[in-house]
């Protein structure tokens, strides 16, 4: 008989597999049906875990879940609302990392250049879609990528300051989350959105692996 944590992870993997299949086949109906279940199972997994402030982690995952739901309808307004929810998730992830970072052991000579690379990458993504993105959304979208990049920087500081396996796994997840958002912006607004192979599948694969690795790295 599997325990509740194993069951919740299995349900997350099953729903993710169905959603990724729908994304690969471009089955919009199945994508819409499966999407609300994805982060629900992972948030419940965080709630029943006992390590590393699962309450904050669960709140971050709930914010991701809400962002997923808000992105289901079409329209710039829904996309913006989803972005706000995901930005809140990144702030909550930062708070999770803050509790464990040993700032006295952070090699800032590594962290600062990497942070600049993240921010520059976000700027490059925004510049590539500026001409085909509603003007009012350009700055908020860049602010959002900055929030994601900052979450990545704190995850990196945690990984470098502790060298714990879980922290390293969480940082890999943060990187995948950043890549997913960059791909999402290109898929949504780039004039040549097909430069992202299998568009929605790529976005969701990196996103789902990202939140899974963050959760496993933080909650165990």
C-alpha positions as CSV (number, residue, x, y, z in Angstrom):
1,X,0.0,0.0,0.0
2,X,1.7,3.3,-1.1
3,X,1.9,6.1,1.4
4,X,0.1,9.4,0.7
5,X,3.3,11.2,-0.6
6,X,4.0,8.4,-3.1
7,X,0.4,8.4,-4.2
8,X,0.3,12.2,-4.8
9,X,3.6,12.1,-6.8
10,X,2.1,9.2,-8.9
11,X,-1.0,11.3,-9.6
12,X,1.1,14.3,-10.5
13,X,3.2,12.1,-12.9
14,X,0.0,10.6,-14.4
15,X,-1.8,13.9,-15.0
16,X,1.5,15.4,-16.3
17,X,1.9,12.5,-18.8
18,X,-1.7,13.0,-20.0
19,X,-1.2,16.7,-20.4
20,X,2.1,16.3,-22.2
21,X,0.5,13.8,-24.5
22,X,-2.2,16.3,-25.2
23,X,0.4,19.0,-25.8
24,X,2.4,16.8,-28.2
25,X,-0.8,16.0,-30.1
26,X,-2.0,19.6,-29.9
27,X,-5.3,18.4,-28.3
28,X,-6.6,21.6,-26.8
29,X,-9.6,20.0,-25.1
30,X,-7.5,17.4,-23.2
31,X,-4.9,20.1,-22.3
32,X,-7.7,22.2,-20.8
33,X,-9.1,19.2,-18.9
34,X,-5.8,18.0,-17.4
35,X,-4.1,21.4,-16.6
36,X,-6.1,22.2,-13.4
37,X,-5.0,18.9,-11.8
38,X,-1.2,19.2,-12.4
39,X,-0.1,21.5,-9.6
40,X,-2.9,20.5,-7.3
41,X,-1.3,17.2,-6.6
42,X,2.2,18.7,-6.2
43,X,0.9,21.3,-3.7
44,X,-0.8,18.6,-1.7
45,X,2.5,16.7,-1.7
46,X,4.2,19.8,-0.3
47,X,1.5,20.1,2.4
48,X,2.0,16.6,3.7
49,X,5.8,16.9,3.7
50,X,7.5,18.0,6.9
51,X,10.9,19.5,5.8
52,X,12.0,23.0,4.8
53,X,8.9,25.0,5.4
54,X,6.4,23.1,3.3
55,X,3.7,25.7,4.1
56,X,5.6,28.4,2.0
57,X,6.4,25.8,-0.7
58,X,2.8,24.7,-0.8
59,X,1.6,28.4,-1.1
60,X,4.1,28.9,-4.0
61,X,2.7,25.8,-5.8
62,X,-0.8,26.9,-5.2
63,X,0.1,30.2,-6.8
64,X,1.5,28.3,-9.8
65,X,-1.8,26.2,-9.9
66,X,-3.8,29.4,-10.0
67,X,-1.5,30.8,-12.7
68,X,-2.1,27.6,-14.8
69,X,-5.9,28.0,-14.4
70,X,-5.8,31.7,-15.4
71,X,-3.8,30.9,-18.5
72,X,-6.4,28.4,-19.9
73,X,-8.8,31.1,-21.3
74,X,-7.6,33.1,-24.3
75,X,-6.8,36.8,-24.1
76,X,-4.1,39.3,-22.9
77,X,-6.0,40.0,-19.7
78,X,-6.0,36.3,-18.6
79,X,-2.4,36.0,-19.6
80,X,-1.5,39.1,-17.4
81,X,-3.5,37.7,-14.5
82,X,-1.7,34.4,-14.8
83,X,1.6,36.2,-14.9
84,X,0.8,38.0,-11.6
85,X,0.0,34.7,-9.9
86,X,3.3,33.2,-11.1
87,X,5.2,36.3,-10.0
88,X,3.7,35.8,-6.5
89,X,4.9,32.1,-6.7
90,X,8.4,33.3,-7.5
91,X,8.4,35.6,-4.5
92,X,7.3,32.7,-2.3
93,X,10.0,30.4,-3.7
94,X,12.5,33.2,-2.8
95,X,11.2,33.2,0.8
96,X,11.7,29.4,0.9
97,X,15.3,29.7,-0.2
98,X,16.0,32.7,2.0
99,X,15.6,30.5,5.1
100,X,18.3,28.2,4.2
101,X,20.9,30.3,2.3
102,X,24.2,30.7,4.2
103,X,25.1,34.1,2.9
104,X,28.5,34.0,4.5
105,X,29.4,31.0,2.2
106,X,28.0,32.4,-1.0
107,X,30.7,32.9,-3.7
108,X,29.4,36.3,-5.0
109,X,32.1,36.3,-7.7
110,X,30.1,33.5,-9.3
111,X,26.6,34.6,-8.4
112,X,26.8,38.2,-9.7
113,X,27.9,37.3,-13.2
114,X,25.3,34.6,-13.4
115,X,22.6,37.0,-12.2
116,X,23.6,39.4,-15.0
117,X,23.4,36.7,-17.5
118,X,19.8,35.9,-16.4
119,X,18.7,39.5,-16.6
120,X,20.4,39.9,-20.0
121,X,18.7,36.8,-21.3
122,X,15.3,38.1,-20.1
123,X,16.0,41.4,-21.9
124,X,16.9,39.5,-25.1
125,X,13.6,37.6,-24.9
126,X,11.6,40.8,-24.5
127,X,13.4,42.5,-27.3
128,X,12.7,39.6,-29.6
129,X,9.0,39.8,-29.0
130,X,8.6,43.6,-28.5
131,X,7.3,44.3,-32.0
132,X,4.5,41.7,-31.8
133,X,3.5,42.2,-28.1
134,X,0.9,44.7,-26.9
135,X,2.8,47.8,-25.8
136,X,1.2,47.8,-22.3
137,X,2.4,44.3,-21.6
138,X,6.1,44.7,-22.6
139,X,7.3,46.2,-19.2
140,X,5.2,43.9,-17.0
141,X,6.5,40.9,-18.9
142,X,10.1,41.9,-18.4
143,X,9.4,42.6,-14.7
144,X,8.0,39.1,-14.5
145,X,11.2,37.6,-16.1
146,X,13.2,39.6,-13.6
147,X,11.2,38.0,-10.8
148,X,11.8,34.5,-12.2
149,X,15.5,35.3,-12.7
150,X,15.8,36.6,-9.1
151,X,14.2,33.3,-7.9
152,X,16.9,31.5,-9.9
153,X,19.6,33.6,-8.3
154,X,18.5,32.7,-4.8
155,X,18.2,29.1,-5.7
156,X,21.8,29.3,-7.0
157,X,23.0,30.9,-3.8
158,X,21.4,28.1,-1.8
159,X,23.0,25.4,-4.0
160,X,26.4,27.1,-3.8
161,X,26.3,27.9,-0.1
162,X,25.2,24.4,1.1
163,X,26.1,22.0,-1.6
164,X,23.3,19.8,-0.5
165,X,21.8,17.4,-3.1
166,X,18.3,18.8,-2.5
167,X,19.5,22.4,-3.1
168,X,21.2,21.4,-6.3
169,X,18.1,19.6,-7.6
170,X,16.0,22.7,-6.7
171,X,18.3,24.9,-8.7
172,X,18.0,22.7,-11.7
173,X,14.3,23.0,-11.3
174,X,14.6,26.8,-11.1
175,X,16.6,26.9,-14.4
176,X,14.0,24.7,-16.1
177,X,11.2,27.1,-14.9
178,X,13.1,30.1,-16.3
179,X,13.6,28.3,-19.7
180,X,9.9,27.4,-19.7
181,X,8.8,31.0,-19.2
182,X,11.2,32.2,-21.9
183,X,9.8,29.6,-24.3
184,X,6.2,30.6,-23.3
185,X,6.8,34.2,-24.2
186,X,8.2,33.3,-27.5
187,X,5.3,30.8,-28.2
188,X,2.8,33.5,-27.3
189,X,4.2,36.6,-29.0
190,X,7.1,35.9,-31.3
191,X,6.5,36.5,-35.0
192,X,8.1,33.1,-35.6
193,X,6.8,31.1,-32.7
194,X,7.7,27.9,-34.4
195,X,11.3,28.4,-33.5
196,X,10.3,26.7,-30.3
197,X,9.9,23.0,-31.3
198,X,6.5,21.4,-30.3
199,X,5.6,24.7,-28.8
200,X,3.2,23.9,-25.9
201,X,4.9,20.5,-25.3
202,X,8.3,22.2,-24.8
203,X,6.8,24.9,-22.5
204,X,5.0,22.4,-20.3
205,X,7.7,19.8,-20.2
206,X,10.3,22.3,-18.9
207,X,7.7,23.8,-16.5
208,X,6.5,20.5,-15.1
209,X,10.0,19.2,-14.6
210,X,11.0,22.5,-13.1
211,X,8.3,22.6,-10.4
212,X,8.8,18.9,-9.7
213,X,12.6,19.3,-9.2
214,X,12.0,22.4,-7.0
215,X,9.5,20.5,-4.9
216,X,11.6,17.4,-4.5
217,X,14.7,19.4,-3.8
218,X,12.9,21.5,-1.1
219,X,10.5,19.0,0.4
220,X,12.3,15.8,-0.2
